[in-house]
Amino acid sequence: MSTTLNKLEYLDETKDQIKTALNQFGSGITDEDTFRSYADKIDDIYNNWPKVTGEGTDIVLNNTKSALMKIGLNGNTEQDGTPTPNNPVDVKVVTGENSVKVENKNRFDVNIIQERTTNGITMSFNGQTINLSGTATGNANFYMKSNTNIVLEAGTYSIIRSSLAEIATLKLASGSDTIVSTGNTDISFTLNEETIIDGLTLQVPSSVGTINKDITIQLAKGSASPYVPHTEQNFTINLGSLELAENDYIYKSLVDGNWYKKGYVKKVVLNGTENWVKEGYSEYNLFALYNENYNNNFNDVITPIWNISSVQICKYFKVGKPGYQTTNCFSFNNTKNLMVQFNEISTLADFKTWLSTHNLVLYYVLETPTDTLITDQTLIAQLNAFEKELKSYNEQTNISQTYANLPFILTASALMKGGN
């Protein structure tokens, strides 16, 4: 039985081994450094290691090392078209449930294929290996499961199969469009934009006769060789009602360890109960919500702001300079008053009635960003898992999303293969 002294000797030996390993990376640990300080040395190694970085809704990182990685969750804003009171265009931001998938080089997951027996051939799986068995009585077609897909960003891809004779045809489709269809050859193909592959056909020809064979398939951006089995991590980030507009982001405080939303944009919903006034102009209909009549709630609007579309956006009106043009528009002026030009409505009463059924949803950039503590325990647990469990893969790391409303703008950083 080990004595306490034996255990202390073993711990001291382990400490020396860790010190030796860390010093191989230039940590400079001496006998005077405490064991507790080793954690900071490890952080220094990680922080100083060369990184591969990327930004976007979907990201491909090349020349990556298998290690912990970091992905930042940033907001996004989209309005597809120019709004008018008669043809509103919703403003989309990141909210609700989003899922982030991190995959290795091989984007082909056999689990999207239906396991079944057809025309005498049974398809089953052992991990990421396809097993074909039976005696063919005709061509056997196997298809993608319903409600599954492969999201591929723009780029050039390659497909390889370990056996071309047994899977004579491999077809990928997006909706009614055939993306690629290959016979007894391995091929490459190019996508000019992000494409959702929602159709797959694998055909085993009747000429195989009796068979019992394992086969692998690889779909990769760039070169598909050498083969590696597909592997992935999936993380759910459910923001609930929390919204992240463009430039907003989520972060973990180094001071208190809590999660926060850094807010650069504010959302306002106006329903006609506010203290609006109609300006006294005869040539156009101009309605105003003065900051002082709105409890100075517009004090946080960034100024100057007249006619700057990048800092204000609305569902029913385009950004403009009310009173200086003929079209319907809105904007904050330089004294932080909200101005709306609405040519089709002439009275204040009618304007407020219209607002009661057409709530004015607008977003504007804040003069000073805010920090909002996240208290949703489910979201906190998801963010903690995302921070602690997220890993990159050797050679290539692929990051994609599915989303309820709009995808995050992701900022990814992984250790570079080779490194120091």
C-alpha positions as a printed NumPy array, in Angstrom:
array([[  0.   ,   0.   ,   0.   ],
       [  1.346,   3.425,  -0.928],
       [  2.172,   5.697,   1.957],
       [  1.546,   9.426,   1.999],
       [  5.279,   9.937,   1.436],
       [  5.202,   7.699,  -1.645],
       [  2.31 ,   9.725,  -3.038],
       [  4.102,  13.02 ,  -2.44 ],
       [  7.228,  11.658,  -4.151],
       [  5.133,  10.549,  -7.124],
       [  3.445,  13.973,  -7.301],
       [  6.838,  15.71 ,  -7.218],
       [  8.098,  13.445, -10.011],
       [  5.007,  14.224, -12.075],
       [  5.554,  17.945, -11.504],
       [  9.105,  17.621, -12.834],
       [  7.875,  15.784, -15.924],
       [  5.304,  18.504, -16.623],
       [  7.955,  21.194, -16.118],
       [ 10.263,  19.436, -18.586],
       [  7.467,  19.119, -21.157],
       [  6.437,  22.77 , -20.841],
       [ 10.023,  23.999, -21.066],
       [ 10.337,  22.256, -24.421],
       [  7.932,  24.933, -25.623],
       [  9.995,  27.749, -24.098],
       [  8.005,  28.253, -20.897],
       [ 11.124,  28.977, -18.832],
       [  9.837,  27.297, -15.651],
       [ 12.32 ,  27.216, -12.772],
       [ 12.315,  25.335,  -9.469],
       [ 11.05 ,  28.518,  -7.811],
       [  7.809,  28.527,  -9.83 ],
       [  4.79 ,  27.087,  -8.022],
       [  2.827,  24.184,  -9.472],
       [ -0.214,  26.481,  -9.549],
       [  1.592,  28.834, -11.943],
       [  1.93 ,  26.052, -14.552],
       [ -1.645,  26.715, -15.726],
       [ -0.664,  30.238, -16.802],
       [  2.353,  28.809, -18.634],
       [  0.052,  26.454, -20.562],
       [ -2.173,  29.421, -21.49 ],
       [  0.92 ,  31.273, -22.702],
       [  1.85 ,  28.358, -24.978],
       [ -1.635,  28.285, -26.451],
       [ -1.807,  32.052, -26.912],
       [  1.626,  32.235, -28.576],
       [  1.108,  29.233, -30.861],
       [  0.587,  30.209, -34.549],
       [ -3.114,  30.247, -35.418],
       [ -5.315,  29.63 , -38.439],
       [ -8.232,  32.068, -38.408],
       [-11.408,  32.694, -40.368],
       [-14.613,  34.703, -40.275],
       [-18.05 ,  34.202, -41.818],
       [-21.264,  32.224, -41.521],
       [-19.437,  29.073, -42.728],
       [-15.679,  28.672, -42.413],
       [-12.998,  26.329, -43.721],
       [ -9.702,  26.335, -41.806],
       [ -6.799,  24.577, -43.511],
       [ -3.566,  23.261, -41.995],
       [ -5.12 ,  22.948, -38.54 ],
       [ -3.941,  20.906, -35.561],
       [ -6.141,  18.637, -33.456],
       [ -6.6  ,  20.727, -30.313],
       [ -9.017,  22.961, -28.445],
       [-10.169,  25.857, -30.625],
       [-12.152,  29.045, -30.199],
       [-15.194,  30.32 , -32.093],
       [-16.709,  33.722, -31.397],
       [-20.488,  34.217, -31.736],
       [-21.236,  37.551, -33.402],
       [-24.491,  39.151, -34.475],
       [-25.861,  39.599, -37.97 ],
       [-28.496,  41.829, -39.591],
       [-30.291,  41.369, -42.896],
       [-33.039,  43.204, -44.764],
       [-33.671,  41.763, -48.207],
       [-35.066,  44.695, -50.174],
       [-36.192,  48.297, -49.758],
       [-39.164,  48.67 , -47.4  ],
       [-42.251,  50.819, -47.941],
       [-45.409,  51.146, -45.824],
       [-47.308,  49.006, -48.349],
       [-44.486,  46.505, -48.828],
       [-42.693,  46.059, -45.498],
       [-39.434,  44.09 , -45.373],
       [-38.652,  42.31 , -42.116],
       [-35.387,  43.078, -40.388],
       [-33.695,  39.804, -39.461],
       [-31.179,  39.381, -36.661],
       [-29.7  ,  36.348, -34.93 ],
       [-32.177,  34.92 , -32.425],
       [-33.818,  31.641, -31.423],
       [-32.028,  28.306, -31.838],
       [-28.866,  27.993, -33.894],
       [-26.68 ,  24.912, -34.303],
       [-22.963,  25.005, -35.056],
       [-21.394,  21.939, -36.665],
       [-17.62 ,  21.394, -36.687],
       [-16.377,  18.667, -39.031],
       [-13.089,  17.237, -40.152],
       [-11.912,  17.132, -43.783],
       [-14.357,  14.406, -44.831],
       [-17.832,  15.956, -45.224],
       [-19.488,  12.638, -46.136],
       [-21.32 ,  11.203, -43.116],
       [-22.685,   7.738, -43.919],
       [-25.407,   8.226, -41.301],
       [-27.358,  10.37 , -43.775],
       [-27.971,   7.239, -45.931],
       [-30.938,   4.943, -45.412],
       [-29.952,   1.477, -44.189],
       [-32.105,  -0.984, -46.108],
       [-32.257,  -4.047, -48.365],
       [-33.251,  -3.617, -51.995],
       [-32.93 ,  -5.961, -54.99 ],
       [-31.042,  -8.453, -52.845],
       [-28.385,  -6.021, -51.563],
       [-28.252,  -4.9  , -47.92 ],
       [-26.47 ,  -1.678, -46.959],
       [-25.344,  -1.37 , -43.32 ],
       [-22.731,   0.671, -41.487],
       [-19.836,  -0.009, -39.148],
       [-18.805,   3.407, -37.944],
       [-18.146,   5.366, -41.136],
       [-17.608,   2.214, -43.223],
       [-20.361,   1.044, -45.589],
       [-20.951,  -2.71 , -45.797],
       [-22.656,  -4.152, -48.866],
       [-23.846,  -7.747, -48.656],
       [-26.163, -10.114, -50.512],
       [-26.8  , -11.286, -54.053],
       [-27.979,  -8.673, -56.535],
       [-31.22 ,  -9.313, -58.413],
       [-31.06 ,  -5.919, -60.133],
       [-29.544,  -2.471, -59.69 ],
       [-29.836,  -1.483, -56.014],
       [-30.355,   2.234, -55.264],
       [-29.789,   3.751, -51.844],
       [-30.91 ,   7.271, -50.898],
       [-30.447,  10.027, -48.35 ],
       [-32.662,   9.98 , -45.262],
       [-35.425,  12.572, -45.161],
       [-34.723,  15.819, -43.288],
       [-30.953,  15.479, -43.671],
       [-28.506,  17.447, -45.801],
       [-24.895,  18.419, -46.393],
       [-24.155,  22.154, -46.372],
       [-21.227,  22.974, -48.676],
       [-19.803,  26.471, -48.999],
       [-18.494,  27.74 , -52.348],
       [-15.317,  26.039, -53.57 ],
       [-13.894,  23.031, -55.391],
       [-14.554,  19.552, -53.963],
       [-13.297,  16.04 , -54.632],
       [-14.998,  12.66 , -54.159],
       [-13.175,   9.356, -53.729],
       [-14.531,   5.837, -53.163],
       [-12.463,   2.886, -51.99 ],
       [-14.169,   0.753, -54.643],
       [-15.625,   2.056, -57.898],
       [-17.099,  -1.225, -59.128],
       [-19.475,  -1.808, -56.211],
       [-20.831,   1.752, -56.131],
       [-21.076,   2.412, -59.847],
       [-23.015,   5.7  , -59.524],
       [-22.812,   8.461, -56.924],
       [-25.166,  11.393, -57.429],
       [-25.535,  14.563, -55.351],
       [-28.471,  16.943, -55.843],
       [-29.795,  20.215, -54.489],
       [-33.548,  20.343, -54.941],
       [-34.228,  19.448, -58.573],
       [-30.664,  20.337, -59.654],
       [-28.038,  17.621, -60.083],
       [-24.796,  18.905, -58.587],
       [-22.607,  15.971, -59.592],
       [-23.166,  12.473, -60.96 ],
       [-20.176,  10.188, -61.297],
       [-19.756,   6.67 , -62.647],
       [-16.6  ,   4.55 , -62.403],
       [-14.318,   7.536, -61.773],
       [-13.415,   9.772, -58.862],
       [-14.091,  13.393, -59.773],
       [-13.962,  16.983, -58.59 ],
       [-16.628,  19.683, -58.934],
       [-16.96 ,  23.394, -58.194],
       [-19.72 ,  25.262, -56.375],
       [-20.012,  29.009, -56.979],
       [-22.131,  29.613, -53.885],
       [-23.177,  27.9  , -50.68 ],
       [-25.226,  24.84 , -51.625],
       [-27.439,  22.561, -49.56 ],
       [-27.112,  18.976, -50.759],
       [-30.48 ,  17.389, -49.976],
       [-30.451,  14.559, -52.514],
       [-28.13 ,  11.536, -52.696],
       [-28.179,   8.359, -54.77 ],
       [-25.73 ,   5.466, -54.455],
       [-26.251,   2.704, -57.014],
       [-24.895,  -0.832, -56.671],
       [-25.082,  -2.491, -60.115],
       [-26.596,  -5.916, -60.663],
       [-23.238,  -7.035, -62.088],
       [-21.731,  -7.308, -58.587],
       [-23.456, -10.676, -58.154],
       [-22.868, -12.012, -54.632],
       [-21.021,  -9.535, -52.431],
       [-19.838,  -8.908, -48.884],
       [-17.58 ,  -5.868, -49.002],
       [-16.651,  -2.8  , -46.956],
       [-16.456,   0.534, -48.779],
       [-15.486,   4.059, -47.732],
       [-16.395,   7.399, -49.32 ],
       [-14.764,  10.779, -48.857],
       [-16.095,  14.189, -49.905],
       [-13.615,  16.955, -49.193],
       [-12.86 ,  20.528, -50.162],
       [ -9.673,  20.504, -52.183],
       [ -7.946,  17.123, -52.355],
       [ -9.948,  14.151, -51.033],
       [ -6.868,  11.991, -50.514],
       [ -5.809,  10.439, -48.187],
       [ -9.03 ,   9.053, -46.735],
       [-10.045,   9.873, -43.161],
       [-13.375,   8.774, -41.641],
       [-15.912,  11.544, -41.142],
       [-16.223,  12.925, -37.627],
       [-18.124,  15.925, -36.298],
       [-19.158,  17.912, -33.232],
       [-22.57 ,  19.558, -32.884],
       [-23.391,  22.418, -30.543],
       [-26.791,  23.991, -29.912],
       [-26.898,  27.679, -29.023],
       [-30.483,  28.629, -28.156],
       [-30.64 ,  32.385, -27.678],
       [-34.353,  32.288, -26.873],
       [-35.6  ,  35.882, -27.141],
       [-32.071,  37.32 , -26.948],
       [-31.21 ,  39.112, -30.202],
       [-27.781,  39.719, -31.721],
       [-27.734,  42.379, -34.427],
       [-24.727,  43.289, -36.546],
       [-21.621,  44.022, -34.399],
       [-23.244,  42.604, -31.228],
       [-21.462,  39.594, -29.749],
       [-21.396,  37.197, -26.803],
       [-18.37 ,  37.056, -24.524],
       [-17.215,  35.601, -21.225],
       [-15.872,  38.126, -18.735],
       [-12.315,  37.57 , -17.553],
       [-13.231,  39.501, -14.389],
       [-16.256,  37.624, -13.026],
       [-16.462,  34.581, -15.341],
       [-20.036,  35.389, -16.395],
       [-21.425,  35.459, -19.95 ],
       [-22.537,  38.785, -21.426],
       [-24.017,  40.244, -24.563],
       [-22.036,  43.216, -25.863],
       [-24.711,  45.36 , -27.479],
       [-23.921,  47.887, -30.19 ],
       [-27.477,  48.011, -31.538],
       [-30.83 ,  48.701, -29.865],
       [-34.276,  47.538, -30.977],
       [-37.326,  49.782, -30.518],
       [-40.982,  48.914, -31.21 ],
       [-43.362,  51.898, -31.529],
       [-47.134,  51.282, -31.579],
       [-48.736,  54.721, -31.741],
       [-49.269,  55.22 , -28.008],
       [-46.16 ,  57.442, -27.899],
       [-46.347,  61.242, -27.842],
       [-45.962,  61.847, -31.591],
       [-46.498,  65.265, -33.198],
       [-47.128,  66.358, -36.785],
       [-44.747,  69.004, -38.047],
       [-46.346,  72.079, -39.616],
       [-45.408,  71.661, -43.259],
       [-47.946,  71.823, -46.081],
       [-45.859,  70.247, -48.833],
       [-45.234,  66.9  , -47.077],
       [-46.484,  64.871, -44.11 ],
       [-43.802,  64.776, -41.455],
       [-44.333,  63.097, -38.071],
       [-41.909,  63.418, -35.177],
       [-41.233,  61.642, -31.91 ],
       [-39.118,  64.095, -29.977],
       [-36.575,  62.621, -27.623],
       [-37.85 ,  64.799, -24.762],
       [-41.38 ,  63.486, -25.399],
       [-40.121,  59.897, -25.233],
       [-38.597,  60.13 , -21.741],
       [-35.233,  60.844, -23.366],
       [-35.057,  57.193, -24.38 ],
       [-33.268,  58.239, -27.561],
       [-30.356,  59.709, -25.622],
       [-28.351,  56.617, -26.542],
       [-28.705,  57.136, -30.32 ],
       [-25.341,  57.665, -31.994],
       [-25.048,  61.102, -33.663],
       [-24.733,  62.647, -36.183],
       [-27.124,  60.246, -37.89 ],
       [-29.098,  62.   , -40.652],
       [-29.527,  59.708, -43.684],
       [-26.931,  57.1  , -42.611],
       [-28.367,  53.694, -43.479],
       [-25.6  ,  51.719, -41.792],
       [-26.679,  52.805, -38.306],
       [-30.481,  52.648, -38.535],
       [-32.903,  50.252, -40.173],
       [-36.696,  49.902, -40.156],
       [-39.351,  47.44 , -41.344],
       [-41.687,  49.941, -43.084],
       [-39.491,  52.85 , -44.198],
       [-36.158,  53.233, -45.906],
       [-33.558,  55.516, -44.37 ],
       [-33.618,  59.047, -45.755],
       [-33.869,  62.679, -44.74 ],
       [-37.549,  63.401, -44.082],
       [-38.688,  66.73 , -45.524],
       [-35.837,  66.849, -48.04 ],
       [-37.126,  64.253, -50.527],
       [-40.413,  63.08 , -52.008],
       [-40.383,  59.427, -50.92 ],
       [-41.478,  57.886, -47.634],
       [-38.511,  57.581, -45.288],
       [-37.336,  57.886, -41.691],
       [-34.264,  58.943, -39.767],
       [-33.071,  60.308, -36.469],
       [-31.904,  63.9  , -36.722],
       [-28.835,  65.377, -35.089],
       [-30.758,  66.272, -31.925],
       [-31.868,  62.629, -31.5  ],
       [-35.478,  63.114, -32.558],
       [-37.127,  60.437, -34.711],
       [-38.618,  61.82 , -37.941],
       [-40.956,  59.914, -40.286],
       [-42.175,  61.136, -43.668],
       [-45.378,  59.314, -44.681],
       [-46.941,  60.826, -47.812],
       [-50.132,  58.737, -47.805],
       [-51.286,  59.791, -44.32 ],
       [-52.056,  63.421, -43.584],
       [-53.308,  63.57 , -39.974],
       [-51.644,  62.693, -36.703],
       [-54.665,  60.651, -35.603],
       [-54.529,  58.511, -38.758],
       [-50.769,  58.042, -38.382],
       [-51.099,  56.813, -34.794],
       [-53.975,  54.521, -35.794],
       [-51.796,  53.104, -38.581],
       [-48.963,  52.525, -36.074],
       [-51.306,  50.582, -33.805],
       [-51.619,  47.856, -36.464],
       [-48.218,  48.39 , -38.143],
       [-45.812,  48.599, -35.221],
       [-42.711,  50.519, -36.227],
       [-39.853,  48.067, -35.561],
       [-36.487,  49.759, -35.913],
       [-32.894,  49.161, -34.921],
       [-30.263,  51.816, -34.337],
       [-26.603,  51.952, -33.331],
       [-25.862,  53.031, -29.757],
       [-23.556,  55.882, -28.891],
       [-22.096,  53.736, -26.091],
       [-22.196,  49.9  , -26.276],
       [-23.943,  48.049, -23.463],
       [-23.032,  44.911, -21.511],
       [-26.023,  42.74 , -20.611],
       [-25.587,  39.827, -18.203],
       [-26.904,  36.54 , -19.604],
       [-28.998,  34.763, -16.974],
       [-30.657,  31.988, -19.012],
       [-29.206,  28.863, -17.364],
       [-29.794,  26.669, -20.412],
       [-27.958,  29.111, -22.67 ],
       [-25.147,  29.459, -20.114],
       [-24.678,  25.664, -20.052],
       [-24.608,  25.603, -23.87 ],
       [-22.034,  28.397, -23.997],
       [-19.852,  26.662, -21.392],
       [-19.898,  23.435, -23.413],
       [-19.128,  25.377, -26.589],
       [-16.126,  26.952, -24.898],
       [-14.715,  23.847, -23.19 ],
       [-15.436,  21.025, -25.675],
       [-14.871,  22.655, -29.065],
       [-11.958,  21.069, -30.957],
       [-10.3  ,  21.463, -34.341],
       [ -9.137,  18.563, -36.537],
       [ -5.853,  17.614, -38.141],
       [ -5.348,  19.121, -41.596],
       [ -8.775,  20.746, -42.147],
       [-11.615,  21.98 , -39.93 ],
       [-15.028,  22.823, -41.429],
       [-17.578,  24.947, -39.586],
       [-21.201,  25.345, -40.68 ],
       [-24.543,  26.362, -39.171],
       [-28.248,  25.739, -39.201],
       [-30.405,  28.499, -37.789],
       [-33.898,  29.656, -36.942],
       [-33.727,  33.237, -38.206],
       [-30.238,  34.249, -39.323],
       [-26.779,  32.676, -38.862],
       [-24.096,  34.   , -36.553],
       [-21.09 ,  35.736, -38.017],
       [-18.443,  33.364, -36.636],
       [-14.838,  34.204, -35.86 ],
       [-12.763,  31.022, -35.613],
       [ -9.228,  30.465, -34.373],
       [ -7.421,  27.098, -34.319],
       [ -3.852,  26.033, -33.684],
       [ -1.775,  25.707, -36.845],
       [ -0.379,  22.287, -37.706],
       [  3.356,  22.236, -37.129],
       [  3.323,  25.403, -35.036],
       [  6.186,  26.05 , -32.652]])
